[in-house]
Amino acid sequence: MSIETLADTGLPFNRKERYFTGTVLPMLVCAHDFAHFGRLTELAGLGRVEVDGSPRGANIQFFTEYGFVESLLGEEAERRFPDAPTTRDTPDVLVYVDGPRRVLLAIEAKMYDQPSAADLEEQLRAQAGIVAYLRDKLGVAQENVAHVALLPEGLARRVGGLSVRTITWETLLDVYADVGAPYFVEVLRVALARYPALLAKRDMVFGANAEARWTGEEIVRQYQAGTLTHPWMGRRNGLAGAELREDITSGAWRTVRYECSSKGVDNRNWFAVAEFVARVQPAVAPGSG
C-alpha cells in the first residue's frame, strides 16, 4: 500500500486549496522545528532568515488561512492596529519574524483553481493594501517584505509574469524533498504528478480567456463613452443563456463582474459587448432611473 495506491483505492484525492496551504505546506517548510525555514525565505527573495520555533523563545508567527479582520479583537489589538482595513483580502499564508531583521512574508497560493491572469492580479492588488498596512504597523522595512504567488507550473506558465514573484509548487517540492515530512512530500509529489487529471474540466476552460473583469455597469459606461478597450465579454452559456437572462431580469447585471477580452473568443460563452448593451439598453436609457 502507498499514497499513490490510496489515491486510486481510498478516498478521492483532496483538491481543496486549503489542504495544501493549511496542511501540506507547513509540513514541509516548518519541519524539524523550523530548522529549514530559511529555504522558503530564500525562494521568496528575502534571503535566508533564521527563526526560532521553540515555544518559549519563538520569534515567528506562521499563520495559514489567516483572517486579519476576524482576528482583530479587543481594545489592545485595536490600539495597536488603528484604522485597520475592513476588507477580507488577507493572503493565504502570513509569516511575521520579529528578529534582528523583522520580516513579513505573504503567500497567495493556488493548486487546482484556475484563475485568469487578470483575476489573480486583482486578488493580489487587493491583498497589497493589507500587506502594506501590516508592514507599517509592525515596523518592517520595505526590503524585508515579500508578497509572492505559489502556483503549479502549469498555471504559472498560463498566467505569465505577475506583479509579484512566483514560486512554483514543483520548486518547493524540490527544495524540501530531503527535509520535509516524508508523508507530505509524497502527497505533494502525487498531487503534482496528477495535476492535469485533477483539474476539473470547468476549471481548465472557464476564465482562461479573460483579460479583464468588469461590472456590467462599467462595460456599458465605457461602451457609451467610446472608451471600450475590450469589446468582447463572457458569461456562462453565452448571450442566450439563462444566467445572463436572469442578470438582466433581476437588474444584477449592473454589479455582476463579467470576463472581458480585447479579441474575439471562439467559445459559446462569449459574445460582443454591443449585443449585451442592446439587451440592457432600456435599463440604461436616459430617464430610466
Buried (B, 14 or more C-beta within 10 A) or exposed (E): EEBEEEBEEEEEBBBEBEBBBBBBBBBBBBBEEBEBBBBBBEBBBBEEBBBBBEEEEBBBEBBBEBEBBEEBEEEEEEEEBEEBBEEEBBBBBBBBBBEEBBBBBBBBBBBBBBBBBBBBBBBBEBBBEBBBBBBEEBEBEEEBBBBBBBBBBBBBEBBEEBEBBBBBBBBBBEBBBEBBBEEBBBBBBBBBEBBEEBBEEEBBEBBBBBBBBBBBBBBBBBBEEEEBEBBBBBBEEBBEBEEBBEBBEEEEBBEBBBBBBEEEBEBEBBBEBEEBBEBBEEBBEEEEE
